[in-house]
Amino acid sequence: MNMTKRIQGLYGAKWLPFGQDVPDEGLYVPARVENFATRVLANINEGGYALCTGEPGQGKSVVSSLI
């Protein structure tokens, strides 16, 4: 059994938590992030644009994958 399967089995994880291939349903999306993504989508749908910046680990990639 390889290390990946052992780690997933040990913690009951369906996906590796820090992998690039975690599907959208595997992401934890707090209400603040959901609200922000909705506002960004509304802005884009009206012809606007958005720039998402922040410190590492703040959820920028999560928001971009939700959009």
Residue pairs with C-beta under 8 A, 6 or more apart in sequence:
1 9
4 16
7 13
7 16
8 14
8 15
8 16
14 26
15 21
15 22
15 23
15 26
16 22
24 65
24 66
27 62
27 65
27 66
29 37
29 62
29 66
33 59
33 62
33 63
33 66
34 66
36 63
37 63
37 66
37 67
40 50
40 52
40 63
40 67
41 67
43 49
43 50
44 50
44 67
52 60
52 63
52 64
53 60
54 60
